[in-house]
Each structure stands twice: as C-alpha cells, then as structure tokens.
Amino acid sequence: MILTILFFIGALAIILWGANLLTDGASALARRFKISELVIGLTIVALGTSLPELVISLSSALKGSSGISLGNVIGSNIFNGLLILGTTALIFPITFSVKMLSREIPFNLLSAIALTLVSGSMIYGASCEGEYITRNGGLLLLCFLAIFIRYTFSIAKDDSAGEEEAGDTMNMGKIILFIIGGLVCLILGGNIFVDAATKIATAIGLSEA
C-alpha cells in the first residue's frame, strides 16, 4: 500500500511537470508566430492547466475506470472555483474587471448545463441502466469548446490592440524538447496515476468516483 501511495504521488508530480513543460514550450512557439500574450493565456496556458485532468480522465476511461474519469473533472472544477480562488483571495485580494465576469461567467454556466444535458443519469434519473456520456455527447461538448475558443480569439483582437510583444527567450530546439518531453511525461504519469488511484480506492473501500 505504501508503494502504491508513493507511485500515486510520483505520478502526480510527473503529470504536473509534464504540463508545465508542454505549456512553456507551446507558449514560446506561439510567441515565435507573433501570437499575442492575451491569446496565449486564454488558450494555450488555459489548456496546459487542464492537460493533467485530460490525461487522467482519458487514461481512466480507456482502462474502464469511468468513475475516476468523470469524478476527476467535476471535482477539479469545484476545487478550482472554491479552494483555489478562496485561498488566494484569503491571502491577497483578487482584482478583476466587471467585463471579465460578464464574459466568462456565462461560459462557466454553459459548461455545467452542457454536461447536465449530455449526462444520461441527469436526464433519465439515477435508476436508468448504463449511465454514460455518448460520443454524440462528447461531440456536443467539443462544439461548445470550439465556440468558446472562437469567441476568445474575437475579443482578444480588441483587447490586445497596441499590446507589446514579449521577446522570445527560447530557441526552437528547446521548444521542441519541451513539447515532446511534456507529452511523454503526461502520458506516462497519467497511466501510473490511474493505476495507483484505482488500487488505493479499492483498498480503502471507496468508489472510483
């Protein structure tokens, strides 16, 4: 059991390191193509922070541990909204513009509504057999994501007017190394993490979700 916990912690560290490597490499690559800092933050960096959840959920689904797959996404969203923002604001007040709330909050609500719509258990009740999110449901979620990305690029054109571009500090060889290394760490860490998490849950009598 102790060895499994060590694998669990080690895999989590590998996943986070891989996500950081991939995000840094992708951001540097985007700067080489003169993409604005705002767009990088709203897309590449935002995707980078979600990559650990993507890898863990995908690995879980492929191994038949759907409870971990869905629970990971819902749990991480709750912790991001409540724990991270709450702790940060407690230590130091968070300043933001009203325009940011008017833009982002509707998409946060839309993502929750979309997940409800594609979830069979939400629509048909907990008694329905085979609770699942179908491929069509996954396609619908990805369509909403495409709408958000398109919207993000459209507002970024206005907000980044006159923005100074940061100088490039990473050569192409290092960029490629960061991207490939990040992907390898994510895949390797994700597989180890799911195996360890499943064993721990089973050992202490918890459901995968």
Residue, then its C-alpha position, 0 to 999 in steps of 0.5 A: m500500500i505504501l508503494t502504491i501511495l508513493f507511485f500515486i504521488g510520483a505520478l502526480a508530480i510527473i503529470l504536473w511537470g509534464a504540463n508545465l513543460l508542454t505549456d512553456g514550450a507551446s507558449a514560446l512557439a506561439r510567441r515565435f508566430k507573433i501570437s499575442e500574450l492575451v491569446i496565449g493565456l486564454t488558450i494555450v496556458a488555459l489548456g496546459t492547466s487542464l492537460p493533467e485532468l485530460v490525461i487522467s480522465l482519458s487514461s481512466a476511461l480507456k482502462g474502464s475506470s469511468g468513475i475516476s474519469l468523470g469524478n476527476v473533472i467535476g471535482s477539479n472544477i469545484f476545487n478550482g472555483l472554491l479552494i483555489l480562488g478562496t485561498t488566494a483571495l484569503i491571502f491577497p485580494i483578487t482584482f478583476s474587471v466587471k467585463m471579465l465576469s460578464r464574459e466568462i461567467p456565462f461560459n462557466l454556466l454553459s459548461a455545467i448545463a452542457l454536461t447536465l444535458v449530455s449526462g444520461s443519469m441527469i436526464y433519465g434519473a439515477s435508476c436508468e441502466g448504463e449511465y454514460i456520456t455518448r460520443n454524440g455527447g462528447l461531440l456536443l461538448l467539443c462544439f461548445l469548446a470550439i465556440f468558446i475558443r472562437y469567441t476568445f480569439s474575437i475579443a482578444k483582437d480588441d483587447s490586445a490592440g497596441e499590446e507589446e510583444a514579449g521577446d522570445t527567450m527560447n530557441m526552437g530546439k528547446i521548444i521542441l524538447f519541451i513539447i515532446g518531453g511534456l507529452v511523454c511525461l503526461i502520458l506516462g504519469g497519467n497511466i501510473f496515476v490511474d493505476a495507483a488511484t484505482k488500487i488505493a480506492t479499492a483498498i480503502g473501500l471507496s468508489e472510483a468516483 
